[in-house]
Amino acid sequence: MPMTFVESTVRMEGACGVEDAPALGEWLEAVARPTADLKDSTHLHTAIVQALAEAAVPVSVAPADPFLARWVAPLLPVA
């Protein structure tokens, strides 16, 4: 699974597809102050980005992937 949930942080690795969105949504509803570690992510489906943006999830570790760093990370708050 490209997403690992550890306490209040979701760590995304590799490609996170639309099939991962329901698990992310459930986790976001259950956690009081979620954060996202995007360092090892290489692709985020728009459903994942939308869920993170709607919940205003701060990014604790920015993505190393140049595309995500330039176009996706600015859409999310910084922790």
Secondary structure by P-SEA (a helix, b strand, c coil): ccccccccbbbbcccccccaaaaaaaaaaaccbbbbbccccccccaaaaaaaaaacbbbcccccccccccccccccccc
